Amino acid sequence: MKSGFLSFLTKTGIAMAFCLTCISAKAQNNSDFWSRVRFGGAIGASFGNNYTDVTLAPGALYEVNQYYGVGLSLQGTYVQQKDFYESWMYGGSIINVFNPIPQIQISAELEQLRVNLDFDERYTDFYGNQDRDFWNTALFLGAGYRAQNVTFGIRYNILYNDNDYVYSEAWMPFIRVYF
């Protein structure tokens, strides 16, 4: 039941964001449309004791007006915990941002990732099949401080599942950059 609801939620969110983007784009002439598009995204890297996590997530944000923007992004992530697991994650997301005042940004981001997770063979008995390939849906609600093209904040994944090994926690800090 839960996966059916998440699939419905994902499809509905994607359809709504697509419609909003099309309506906004149609209302603007072509040159005005591109003047409102901001490109950017995120780059991340984390290294530790036998641990590696590298992410590249380019994106584009269309500023409908001074208060609201909608965007799309792609994401690719590689994570490895030596002698435990290795994972490749790739997919995309739809983001909606609201700026009630120029310095404050509230966001909702629906993310869909394909996860290819390979446990070390020593953990087969505990985790079952070594290879786990699945789709993970995340819905992040966030708030941040915005200065020019950069937003610093924190977001919460309301669909967080500790057993998927996609994110270590539901709470995540973020830095968004769009030019």
TORPAKOL-706859 format. One record per atom (N, C-alpha, C): residue in one letter; x, y, z. Coordinates in steps of 0.001 Angstrom, whole numbers, padded with zeros to 6 digits, always signed. Example, Ala and Ser with C-alpha at 12.3 -4.5 7.8 and 13.67 -1.06 7.14 Angstrom:
A+013190-005690+007800
A+012300-004500+007800
A+013200-003300+007800
S+012850-002250+007080
S+013670-001060+007140
S+012900+000030+007870
//
This chain:
M+000814-001194+000000
M+000000+000000+000000
M+000859+001261+000000
K+001938+001260+000832
K+002782+002437+000938
K+003458+002752-000388
S+003994+001745-001085
S+004675+002014-002349
S+003699+002490-003414
G+002455+002023-003396
G+001456+002496-004335
G+001126+003961-004091
F+001025+004353-002820
F+000769+005745-002476
F+001941+006616-002893
L+003179+006162-002645
L+004356+006936-003022
L+004457+007089-004532
S+004115+006039-005263
S+004122+006119-006712
S+003092+007140-007190
F+001916+007109-006594
F+000874+008081-006933
F+001341+009496-006593
L+001939+009675-005403
L+002437+010975-004972
L+003504+011487-005924
T+004412+010624-006335
T+005475+011010-007261
T+004892+011448-008599
K+004021+010638-009166
K+003429+010961-010465
K+002608+012248-010403
T+001867+012431-009334
T+001059+013634-009179
T+001937+014874-009059
G+002991+014764-008256
G+003906+015894-008086
G+004594+016274-009377
I+005031+015295-010129
I+005690+015557-011409
I+004711+016206-012386
A+003503+015697-012451
A+002503+016264-013360
A+002159+017697-012981
M+002013+017978-011680
M+001689+019333-011241
M+002827+020299-011558
A+004064+019906-011276
A+005206+020782-011560
A+005340+021030-013057
F+005120+019997-013863
F+005198+020142-015317
F+004129+021125-015807
C+002918+020986-015303
C+001835+021894-015709
C+002132+023330-015297
L+002621+023519-014068
L+002965+024867-013618
L+004041+025483-014493
T+005036+024694-014833
T+006126+025187-015676
T+005606+025549-017059
C+004768+024689-017646
C+004220+024961-018987
C+003331+026189-018992
I+002485+026328-017979
I+001597+027487-017898
I+002420+028764-017761
S+003424+028724-016893
S+004271+029900-016696
S+005045+030238-017957
A+005547+029216-018623
A+006328+029437-019837
A+005454+029991-020955
K+004233+029493-021061
K+003343+029952-022132
K+002921+031401-021919
A+002818+031815-020662
A+002397+033172-020354
A+003480+034202-020687
Q+004714+033760-020813
Q+005828+034662-021095
Q+006221+034527-022560
N+006767+035629-023128
N+007324+035455-024463
N+008682+034778-024322
N+009219+034270-025404
N+010415+033431-025352
N+011620+034123-024734
S+011892+035381-025100
S+013061+036060-024550
S+012875+036356-023072
D+011647+036681-022646
D+011378+036918-021234
D+011523+035625-020431
F+011114+034514-021029
F+011234+033220-020358
F+012687+032949-019976
W+013599+033042-020922
W+014999+032700-020654
W+015677+033693-019721
S+015180+034912-019656
S+015765+035869-018708
S+015400+035525-017267
R+014377+034683-017081
R+013943+034284-015740
R+014504+032921-015307
V+015243+032256-016190
V+015807+030940-015857
V+017168+031129-015207
R+017363+030446-014084
R+018634+030465-013368
R+019201+029050-013386
F+020503+028950-013673
F+021168+027653-013704
F+022093+027538-012500
G+022255+026331-012015
G+023126+026111-010870
G+022996+024679-010397
G+022857+024522-009095
G+022703+023202-008532
G+023610+023001-007347
A+024127+021779-007226
A+024947+021440-006064
A+026062+020489-006452
I+027154+020633-005739
I+028281+019708-005831
I+028626+019347-004400
G+028828+018077-004141
G+029159+017669-002779
G+030186+016561-002759
A+030995+016576-001722
A+031984+015520-001529
A+032226+015345-000043
S+032311+014105+000383
S+032579+013793+001775
S+033522+012596+001807
F+034592+012751+002540
F+035581+011672+002656
F+035876+011446+004130
G+036011+010186+004499
G+036301+009860+005888
G+037088+008575+005964
N+037094+007993+007124
N+037800+006745+007363
N+037158+005636+006541
N+037760+005312+005397
N+037258+004284+004474
N+035866+004615+003924
Y+035546+005901+003822
Y+034237+006336+003358
Y+034405+007400+002278
T+033596+007286+001204
T+033595+008260+000118
T+032151+008529-000295
D+031832+009814-000509
D+030507+010215-000962
D+030699+011416-001884
V+030369+011254-003178
V+030537+012324-004158
V+029210+012515-004896
T+028753+013779-004995
T+027479+014095-005638
T+027644+015241-006622
L+026987+015116-007759
L+026896+016191-008739
L+025419+016327-009096
A+024868+017550-008928
A+023437+017761-009153
A+023187+019095-009850
P+023341+019152-011178
P+023030+020389-011893
P+021523+020602-011974
G+021130+021884-012035
G+019702+022166-012094
G+019401+023503-012737
A+018125+023736-012976
A+017637+024995-013523
A+016386+025396-012748
L+016262+026693-012493
L+015139+027226-011730
L+014501+028357-012537
Y+013192+028270-012741
Y+012452+029315-013432
Y+011777+030188-012384
E+012125+031473-012346
E+011521+032404-011406
E+010230+032949-012003
V+009110+032430-011547
V+007802+032845-012042
V+007588+034322-011709
N+007927+034696-010482
N+007882+036095-010052
N+008887+036256-008912
Q+008881+037383-008216
Q+009878+037619-007173
Q+009677+036736-005946
Y+008531+036065-005853
Y+008224+035234-004695
Y+008320+033733-004956
Y+008091+033294-006178
Y+007939+031860-006458
Y+008800+031420-007629
G+009391+030234-007482
G+010164+029638-008562
G+009952+028133-008592
V+010096+027547-009762
V+009963+026107-009944
V+011144+025633-010775
G+011687+024463-010434
G+012863+024005-011158
G+012977+022503-011248
L+013930+022100-012074
L+014251+020685-012281
L+015742+020492-012069
S+016117+019321-011600
S+017543+019020-011501
S+017778+017532-011719
L+018988+017233-012102
L+019459+015855-012223
L+020434+015608-011094
Q+020610+014349-010727
Q+021544+014040-009646
Q+022256+012734-009918
G+023539+012720-009626
G+024332+011503-009666
G+025181+011444-008408
T+025145+010319-007715
T+025883+010173-006457
T+026571+008817-006412
Y+027795+008833-005903
Y+028537+007601-005643
Y+028890+007579-004157
V+028564+006464-003483
V+028875+006313-002061
V+029543+004958-001858
Q+030609+004961-001074
Q+031289+003710-000751
Q+031732+003714+000706
Q+031386+002660+001421
Q+031921+002379+002750
Q+032743+001110+002589
K+034069+001261+002632
K+034965+000137+002347
K+034618-001083+003204
D+034596-002232+002558
D+034291-003523+003188
D+032868-003616+003743
F+031955-002709+003298
F+030567-002789+003735
F+029622-002691+002540
Y+029651-001561+001817
Y+028786-001438+000648
Y+029319-000389-000317
E+028771-000462-001551
E+029040+000514-002590
E+027700+000815-003257
S+027465+002106-003577
S+026177+002471-004132
S+026323+003556-005192
W+025559+003414-006271
W+025402+004438-007304
W+023951+004855-007265
M+023705+006183-007216
M+022347+006703-007209
M+022242+007767-008295
Y+021172+007716-009056
Y+020980+008700-010117
Y+019492+008925-010319
G+019155+010142-010701
G+017752+010471-010910
G+017555+011956-011049
G+016407+012428-010613
G+016099+013833-010756
G+015147+014307-009687
S+014912+015619-009710
S+013991+016191-008740
S+013289+017414-009319
I+012188+017734-008690
I+011404+018928-008998
I+011384+019749-007723
I+011706+021026-007840
I+011742+021881-006656
I+010830+023077-006837
N+010184+023450-005773
N+009380+024659-005697
N+009960+025497-004576
V+010245+026766-004857
V+010775+027657-003831
V+009849+028853-003682
F+009702+029285-002444
F+008876+030448-002132
F+009695+031386-001268
N+009768+032663-001675
N+010515+033677-000947
N+009534+034727-000419
P+009022+034558+000812
P+008075+035543+001344
P+008709+036928+001478
I+009998+036953+001802
I+010825+038157+001750
I+012122+037739+001063
P+012872+038662+000480
P+014054+038259-000303
P+015078+037399+000449
Q+015185+037546+001761
Q+016203+036817+002515
Q+015766+035425+002980
I+014512+035115+002915
I+013995+033828+003412
I+013476+033004+002240
Q+013876+031730+002211
Q+013399+030829+001163
Q+012825+029569+001804
I+011607+029238+001415
I+010935+028007+001850
I+010849+027122+000614
S+011135+025833+000776
S+011172+024960-000400
S+010487+023626-000154
A+010026+023048-001250
A+009510+021676-001276
A+010146+021028-002510
E+010787+019888-002299
E+011491+019215-003394
E+011123+017740-003412
L+010628+017296-004553
L+010290+015891-004753
L+011416+015258-005564
E+012041+014244-005002
E+013212+013616-005625
E+012937+012133-005872
Q+013329+011665-007040
Q+013196+010254-007395
Q+014572+009761-007822
L+015127+008798-007082
L+016454+008272-007381
L+016403+006768-007628
R+017163+006329-008603
R+017400+004897-008811
R+018630+004560-007988
V+018524+003574-007132
V+019606+003199-006226
V+020103+001812-006592
N+021404+001707-006852
N+022062+000427-007087
N+023009+000203-005915
L+022633-000706-005017
L+023342-000927-003765
L+023936-002325-003765
D+025230-002404-003525
D+025927-003688-003531
D+026657-003858-002202
F+026160-004784-001358
F+026809-005069-000083
F+028000-005989-000290
D+028985-005852+000567
D+030110-006766+000573
D+029578-008170+000859
E+030197-009161+000246
E+029684-010547+000368
E+029637-011045+001801
R+030395-010450+002713
R+030355-010878+004116
R+029029-010550+004787
Y+028250-009651+004211
Y+026986-009230+004812
Y+025774-009858+004142
T+025977-010822+003259
T+024883-011459+002527
T+023890-012121+003472
D+024377-012802+004500
D+023479-013482+005437
D+022569-012491+006169
F+023123-011351+006526
F+022352-010362+007277
F+021391-009582+006392
Y+021840-009154+005207
Y+021036-008317+004330
Y+020347-009079+003204
G+020547-010377+003115
G+019935-011146+002041
G+020739-010990+000764
N+020047-010835-000341
N+020704-010669-001633
N+021668-009485-001586
Q+022881-009686-002059
Q+023897-008640-002028
Q+023481-007409-002819
D+022844-007612-003928
D+022492-006501-004798
D+021068-006053-004531
R+020895-004772-004286
R+019564-004181-004122
R+019459-003046-005111
D+018556-003157-006040
D+018288-002103-007008
D+016835-001686-006817
F+016636-000414-006495
F+015287+000047-006207
F+015184+001541-006496
W+013935+002020-006549
W+013657+003438-006682
W+013382+003985-005299
N+013937+005153-005004
N+013698+005807-003722
N+013058+007173-003979
T+011964+007432-003288
T+011295+008719-003382
T+011536+009492-002095
A+011923+010747-002242
A+012117+011630-001089
A+011299+012891-001316
L+010728+013401-000246
L+010013+014680-000296
L+010615+015557+000795
F+011392+016550+000368
F+012086+017436+001294
F+011308+018730+001475
L+011102+019116+002713
L+010549+020419+003053
L+011670+021183+003736
G+011959+022401+003269
G+013107+023103+003803
G+012895+024590+003971
A+013845+025205+004679
A+013863+026648+004876
A+015309+027096+004923
G+015551+028284+004380
G+016918+028761+004372
G+017027+030267+004304
Y+018250+030732+004497
Y+018585+032140+004379
Y+019168+032363+002997
R+018646+033361+002296
R+019053+033627+000921
R+019818+034945+000844
A+021007+034884+000238
A+021819+036077+000004
A+022244+036052-001461
Q+021655+036953-002269
Q+021926+037010-003704
Q+021561+035684-004364
N+022571+034957-004904
N+022338+033708-005642
N+022512+032450-004794
V+022800+032605-003511
V+023117+031465-002650
V+022098+031375-001517
T+021632+030159-001248
T+020726+029911-000130
T+021344+028847+000774
F+021438+029146+002082
F+021913+028217+003098
F+020726+027824+003953
G+020561+026519+004193
G+019413+026137+004997
G+019441+024701+005434
I+018292+024251+005886
I+018113+022867+006321
I+016794+022364+005738
R+016762+021078+005425
R+015552+020471+004876
R+015304+019138+005578
Y+014055+018697+005523
Y+013642+017464+006188
Y+012934+016560+005180
N+013366+015307+005107
N+012770+014324+004211
N+011615+013643+004940
I+010386+013999+004589
I+009238+013430+005294
I+008978+011974+004904
L+009633+011470+003842
L+009472+010067+003432
L+010709+009238+003789
Y+011522+009731+004709
Y+012781+009082+005085
Y+012558+007638+005556
N+013425+006735+005060
N+013398+005332+005462
N+014825+004913+005811
D+015067+004632+007069
D+016399+004293+007563
D+016954+003016+006929
N+016091+002122+006469
N+016533+000825+005936
N+016974+000861+004479
D+016847+002000+003792
D+017203+002064+002380
D+018647+002447+002109
Y+019362+002931+003105
Y+020759+003349+002951
Y+020920+004392+001849
V+019951+005271+001722
V+020044+006345+000751
V+020557+007598+001450
Y+019928+007963+002558
Y+020369+009093+003375
Y+020588+008605+004799
S+021565+009186+005479
S+021859+008741+006841
S+020878+009313+007856
E+020255+010447+007542
E+019274+011056+008431
E+018179+011733+007618
A+017073+012033+008271
A+015989+012754+007609
A+016302+014248+007487
W+017039+014791+008436
W+017435+016200+008410
W+018715+016355+007615
M+018761+017354+006725
M+019963+017591+005913
M+020191+019087+005733
P+021413+019554+005981
P+021709+020941+005609
P+021876+021024+004096
F+021687+022226+003528
F+021887+022376+002083
F+022459+023758+001778
I+023086+023829+000614
I+023518+025087+000025
I+023084+025012-001422
R+022251+025987-001846
R+021806+026052-003242
R+022428+027275-003894
V+022917+027094-005116
V+023509+028208-005865
V+022864+028241-007244
Y+022281+029380-007602
Y+021712+029577-008937
Y+022159+030935-009476
F+022577+030948-010736
F+023040+032189-011377
F+022085+032608-012473
//
